[in-house]
Amino acid sequence: MEVFIVSLNVAFYTLGCKVNQYETEAIMEIFQQRGYNVVNYNSVADIYIINTCTVTGRGDAKSRALVRKALKKNENAIIVLTGCYPQAFLDEAMSIPGVDIITGTDERAGIVELVENCMRDRRKIVKVNDIRKNHRFEKLSVLRNRDRTRAYIKIEDGCDLYCTYCIVPYARGPVRSRPYDEIMHEVKRLADEGFKEVVLTGIHISSYGRDIGDVSLLDVLKGINNIDGIYRIRLSSLEPRILTEEFIKEIASLDKLCRFFHISLQSGCDETLKRMHRRYTTDEYRKIVCNLRKYIPEVGVATDIMVGFPGETDKEFEESYMFVKAMGFSHMHVFQYSPRRGTKAYGYTGQVEKRIKEERSKKMIELAEEMKVEFNKRFLGKTMDVLYENVTKDGFNEGLTDNYIRVLIRSENTLKNEMYKTKLLSLKGLDMIGEIV
Ligand code: SF4
């Protein structure tokens, strides 16, 4: 007998990266198509769905706190825990009281059926598959829930690299690429809907195509570059090794590709990089950044840096700090190493004290801010295309240049999803004040 359900309230909470956000939006749409109302996570709902992140221990703790929060709102609600945390640490996820449904990082489209089964039988459901045996990209599309200027598109899932600190390959499985035609189809639809900017996202997009052969990330970029109505293409984080001189020359010729690249570094010390099992040296990385700056004028280069990896001595940290400083990144995300059970580095000797990690993190964050201001200063007085996105609480329209400078302007009108030539007049903290010319 089919259960027909209408007007139940479902609340979502997403932890972690853009891939998770994309997947939550896709799951949300499936629920809406089945007649559910999506409500805020702070509201009383019939179903709470937590899309988890397990990159750090803090993400796990937050997931547990979100379960408690949902139960406080409605002790009879159905609680769904999905995503990377249960996929990587099923034993822990199973031990959280009050969770009714546990799923991993695949078969997300089926969550709605699991919820309906659970409502009917009121039995706990655990459906976590062996993700390392999954070689199929799960088709999940986001069709409606977009209230932003930028549209994210997931083009890939999984990673095969097994850096020694990283739980992601265990949580996400091997590289699976979305078929080229499907990507083009979704981007064309987004262009028809009026989106000017698309962001290609995935767990390791540099590996795009490796599993399906005869198509690469470069092909995808070239294909999207030819789609009318799209003005900007952005990329999520890239693995340094994809950025060969040939590749950089090719992407430099794509007029819609934003001059902003996030190239994950993790450490500026070769010894630390080796222990992390990263597959490049600082010298190779330096050459990549030099080539980007040679072929792509005014390019913004961003990175991730980790502090307190096991065995990171004061000397190694200093080396990393000096390398980062020499690179002059326009953006930098700083992470403290978080031991993850199941990874190689978990068992390494020389775990770094929390206090030292915090000191190093603070120092790197200060450097990140200095570098960002230095980068922004170079653009004072210049006129650049800014795609406006939002109005801030203090009444500025805010938008981004293609090389990711955040620009604020005063304007009578709301300029959402409009691109204007804007003169950059002054610095405002880490942003810039501009005026439309
Ligand atoms: S490349 Fe390394 S850090 Fe990035 S997801 Fe893969 S294993 Fe994790």
Boltz pocket constraint, residues with backbone or C-beta under 6 A from the ligand:
constraints:
  - pocket:
      binder: B
      contacts: [[A, 159], [A, 160], [A, 161], [A, 162], [A, 163], [A, 166], [A, 167], [A, 168], [A, 169], [A, 203], [A, 204]]
      max_distance: 6.0
